[in-house]
């Protein structure tokens, strides 16, 4: 286990660990691969389970409390995980940022924890298509995730019931359960306020990616393993991230939650 955590937490290569521990690089590779698979299989049902209707309501309440954005059950985005170009793949994994990658598509809650993840899409694919083709995207469209029925907004009890939604950036398409920001052209005061609130809620997923990459520094360099092995490494890091978040005992006031409404003159 020391070898395994050293590999994930330090970003050291198999050859470097081989010199440090006097164990063959191929042996270390097998140890890491086997351990990653076991950790994902054991921890995933515990730290990333299916969420009940009550669980979604709790997430929505916390989002509203912290970001002043009601009826939100998560934030979604994709992160490009840098890899060494796989053999015989051409430009399949070459992304718009000009490096080779696989996509970690993540749905996170208000506490920087992963709710659902999809790993392995090639870097050339767009975030919207990756999400739509993922298991969580398909279940969301087919209403198979125990999401509560539409509910009126807190400050509009007599208004029309509104669906529970995810917040996403401009790369995602607008749909019943996905909210994206308004375009930057011809923004009215109301649209500017909406975009500000939406950005405050959406930053949860960006912060989650930052916490993940800084805790498991394997993501600070290109991962030089096969695609299947890379997917297993990413998934194990995600469940370990949730495991640590639930047990590290750190509670703090996130001042970035504060998002005062701008005056008409500022807008």
C-alpha positions as CSV (number, residue, x, y, z in Angstrom):
1,X,0.0,0.0,0.0
2,X,2.9,2.4,0.6
3,X,4.0,2.0,-3.0
4,X,0.5,2.5,-4.2
5,X,-0.1,5.8,-2.3
6,X,3.4,7.0,-3.0
7,X,2.7,6.6,-6.8
8,X,-0.6,8.5,-6.6
9,X,0.4,11.2,-4.1
10,X,3.9,12.0,-5.4
11,X,3.5,11.5,-9.1
12,X,6.7,9.4,-9.2
13,X,7.2,7.1,-12.2
14,X,7.4,3.4,-11.9
15,X,11.1,3.5,-12.7
16,X,11.8,6.1,-9.9
17,X,9.9,4.0,-7.4
18,X,11.8,0.9,-8.6
19,X,15.1,2.6,-7.6
20,X,13.7,3.9,-4.3
21,X,12.3,0.6,-3.1
22,X,14.5,-1.9,-5.0
23,X,11.5,-3.6,-6.6
24,X,11.1,-4.2,-10.3
25,X,9.2,-1.6,-12.2
26,X,6.9,-4.2,-13.8
27,X,6.1,-5.6,-10.3
28,X,5.2,-2.1,-9.0
29,X,3.0,-1.6,-12.1
30,X,1.1,-4.8,-11.2
31,X,0.8,-3.8,-7.6
32,X,-0.6,-0.3,-8.5
33,X,-3.0,-1.7,-11.1
34,X,-4.4,-4.4,-8.8
35,X,-4.8,-2.0,-5.8
36,X,-6.5,0.6,-8.0
37,X,-9.0,-2.0,-9.2
38,X,-9.7,-3.3,-5.6
39,X,-10.1,0.2,-4.2
40,X,-12.6,1.2,-6.9
41,X,-14.6,-2.0,-6.5
42,X,-14.7,-1.7,-2.7
43,X,-15.1,2.0,-2.1
44,X,-17.4,3.1,-5.0
45,X,-20.6,1.6,-3.4
46,X,-19.6,3.2,-0.1
47,X,-18.5,6.7,-1.0
48,X,-20.2,7.2,-4.3
49,X,-23.6,5.4,-3.9
50,X,-26.9,5.9,-5.7
51,X,-28.6,9.0,-4.1
52,X,-32.2,8.9,-2.8
53,X,-34.8,11.6,-3.3
54,X,-34.0,12.8,0.3
55,X,-30.4,13.0,-0.6
56,X,-31.0,15.2,-3.6
57,X,-33.2,17.5,-1.5
58,X,-30.4,17.8,1.1
59,X,-27.9,18.7,-1.7
60,X,-30.3,21.2,-3.1
61,X,-30.8,22.8,0.3
62,X,-27.0,23.1,0.8
63,X,-26.5,24.6,-2.6
64,X,-29.2,27.2,-1.9
65,X,-27.8,27.9,1.6
66,X,-24.2,28.4,0.3
67,X,-24.7,29.9,-3.2
68,X,-28.2,31.4,-3.0
69,X,-29.2,29.3,-6.1
70,X,-32.3,27.2,-5.5
71,X,-33.3,23.8,-7.0
72,X,-29.6,22.9,-7.8
73,X,-28.5,19.3,-7.3
74,X,-25.0,19.5,-8.6
75,X,-22.4,21.0,-10.9
76,X,-20.9,19.2,-13.9
77,X,-17.8,19.7,-16.0
78,X,-15.1,17.8,-17.7
79,X,-11.4,17.7,-16.8
80,X,-8.7,16.7,-19.3
81,X,-6.3,14.3,-17.7
82,X,-2.9,14.6,-19.5
83,X,-1.6,11.3,-20.9
84,X,1.3,10.1,-23.1
85,X,-0.1,9.5,-26.6
86,X,-1.4,5.9,-26.8
87,X,0.1,3.8,-29.6
88,X,-1.7,3.7,-33.0
89,X,-4.3,6.3,-32.0
90,X,-3.3,9.3,-34.2
91,X,-5.0,12.5,-33.0
92,X,-7.9,10.7,-31.4
93,X,-6.8,11.8,-27.9
94,X,-5.4,15.2,-28.9
95,X,-7.5,18.0,-27.4
96,X,-8.1,21.6,-28.1
97,X,-5.5,22.5,-25.4
98,X,-2.9,20.9,-27.6
99,X,-2.0,17.9,-25.5
100,X,-3.1,14.3,-25.3
101,X,-5.8,13.5,-22.7
102,X,-8.7,11.4,-21.5
103,X,-11.8,13.2,-20.1
104,X,-12.9,12.9,-16.5
105,X,-16.6,14.0,-16.6
106,X,-17.8,14.7,-13.1
107,X,-21.0,15.6,-11.3
108,X,-20.2,17.0,-7.8
109,X,-22.2,18.1,-4.8
110,X,-22.0,21.2,-2.5
111,X,-19.2,19.6,-0.4
112,X,-16.7,19.1,-3.3
113,X,-17.5,15.4,-3.5
114,X,-18.1,13.4,-6.6
115,X,-21.6,12.2,-7.1
116,X,-21.1,10.5,-10.5
117,X,-18.1,10.2,-12.7
118,X,-17.5,9.0,-16.3
119,X,-13.9,8.3,-17.3
120,X,-12.2,7.4,-20.5
121,X,-13.6,9.5,-23.3
122,X,-10.9,10.7,-25.7
123,X,-9.6,14.2,-25.4
124,X,-10.9,15.3,-28.8
125,X,-14.5,14.8,-27.7
126,X,-16.6,17.8,-26.4
127,X,-17.9,18.0,-22.9
128,X,-21.5,18.0,-23.9
129,X,-21.2,14.9,-26.1
130,X,-19.2,13.1,-23.4
131,X,-21.9,13.9,-20.8
132,X,-24.8,12.9,-23.1
133,X,-23.2,9.6,-23.9
134,X,-22.2,8.8,-20.3
135,X,-24.3,6.5,-18.1
136,X,-25.2,9.4,-15.8
137,X,-26.3,11.6,-18.7
138,X,-28.5,8.8,-20.1
139,X,-30.0,8.2,-16.7
140,X,-30.6,11.9,-16.2
141,X,-32.5,12.2,-19.5
142,X,-34.6,9.1,-18.8
143,X,-35.4,10.3,-15.2
144,X,-33.8,7.2,-13.5
145,X,-31.8,9.0,-10.8
146,X,-34.6,9.5,-8.1
147,X,-34.6,13.2,-8.7
148,X,-37.5,14.9,-6.9
149,X,-40.5,16.3,-8.7
150,X,-40.6,19.9,-9.7
151,X,-40.8,22.4,-6.8
152,X,-41.6,26.0,-6.5
153,X,-38.7,28.4,-5.8
154,X,-38.3,29.6,-2.1
155,X,-39.2,33.2,-2.8
156,X,-42.0,32.3,-5.2
157,X,-44.3,29.9,-3.4
158,X,-47.3,30.6,-5.6
159,X,-45.2,30.4,-8.8
160,X,-44.8,27.6,-11.3
161,X,-42.9,24.5,-10.0
162,X,-39.4,24.4,-11.4
163,X,-37.3,21.3,-12.1
164,X,-34.1,20.4,-10.1
165,X,-31.1,21.2,-12.3
166,X,-27.4,20.9,-12.7
167,X,-25.2,24.0,-13.4
168,X,-22.7,23.8,-16.3
169,X,-20.6,26.1,-18.4
170,X,-21.1,27.2,-22.1
171,X,-19.8,23.9,-23.4
172,X,-23.1,22.1,-22.4
173,X,-26.4,22.4,-24.1
174,X,-29.4,23.9,-22.3
175,X,-32.0,21.3,-21.3
176,X,-34.6,20.6,-18.7
177,X,-32.1,19.5,-16.1
178,X,-29.0,21.5,-17.2
179,X,-28.6,25.3,-16.8
180,X,-25.8,27.2,-18.6
181,X,-25.0,30.9,-18.4
182,X,-26.4,33.5,-20.7
183,X,-24.2,34.6,-23.6
184,X,-22.0,37.7,-22.9
185,X,-23.6,39.8,-25.5
186,X,-26.5,42.1,-24.6
187,X,-26.7,41.1,-21.0
188,X,-29.4,42.8,-19.0
189,X,-29.1,43.4,-15.2
190,X,-31.2,40.3,-14.4
191,X,-29.1,38.2,-16.7
192,X,-25.9,39.4,-15.1
193,X,-27.2,38.6,-11.7
194,X,-28.2,35.1,-12.9
195,X,-24.7,34.5,-14.5
196,X,-23.1,35.6,-11.2
197,X,-25.2,33.2,-9.2
198,X,-24.7,30.4,-11.7
199,X,-20.9,30.9,-11.7
200,X,-20.9,30.8,-7.9
201,X,-22.6,27.4,-7.9
202,X,-20.7,26.1,-10.9
203,X,-17.3,26.8,-9.3
204,X,-17.9,23.8,-7.0
205,X,-16.8,21.4,-9.7
206,X,-13.8,23.5,-10.6
207,X,-12.7,23.5,-6.9
208,X,-13.2,19.8,-6.7
209,X,-10.9,19.2,-9.6
210,X,-8.3,21.4,-8.0
211,X,-8.5,19.6,-4.7
212,X,-8.2,16.2,-6.5
213,X,-5.2,17.2,-8.5
214,X,-3.3,18.7,-5.6
215,X,-3.9,15.8,-3.2
216,X,-3.1,13.2,-5.9
217,X,-0.1,14.6,-7.7
218,X,-0.1,11.9,-10.3
219,X,-2.3,14.4,-12.2
220,X,0.5,16.9,-12.3
221,X,2.3,15.0,-15.1
222,X,1.3,12.9,-18.1
223,X,0.2,9.5,-17.1
224,X,2.3,6.9,-19.0
225,X,0.2,3.7,-18.9
226,X,-2.4,2.0,-21.1
227,X,-5.8,3.7,-21.5
228,X,-7.6,1.0,-19.4
229,X,-5.0,1.3,-16.6
230,X,-5.3,5.1,-16.8
231,X,-9.0,5.0,-16.4
232,X,-8.6,2.7,-13.3
233,X,-6.1,5.1,-11.7
234,X,-8.5,8.1,-12.2
235,X,-11.5,6.3,-10.8
236,X,-9.6,5.1,-7.7
237,X,-8.3,8.7,-7.1
238,X,-11.9,9.9,-7.3
239,X,-13.3,7.5,-4.7
240,X,-10.2,8.1,-2.5
241,X,-11.0,11.8,-2.8
242,X,-14.5,11.2,-1.5
243,X,-13.2,8.9,1.3
244,X,-10.8,11.6,2.5
245,X,-13.4,14.4,2.2
246,X,-15.8,12.5,4.4
247,X,-13.2,11.8,7.1
248,X,-10.6,14.5,7.2
249,X,-12.6,16.4,9.9
250,X,-11.9,19.8,8.4
251,X,-14.7,22.4,8.6
252,X,-14.2,25.9,7.4
253,X,-16.1,28.9,6.3
254,X,-15.8,29.3,2.5
255,X,-15.7,33.1,2.0
256,X,-16.0,32.6,-1.8
257,X,-19.6,31.7,-1.2
258,X,-20.4,35.4,-0.7
259,X,-21.9,36.8,-3.8
260,X,-23.5,40.1,-3.2
261,X,-26.0,41.4,-5.7
262,X,-24.6,44.2,-7.9
263,X,-26.4,47.5,-8.0
264,X,-28.0,48.7,-11.2
265,X,-25.3,51.2,-11.7
266,X,-22.6,48.5,-11.5
267,X,-24.4,46.4,-14.1
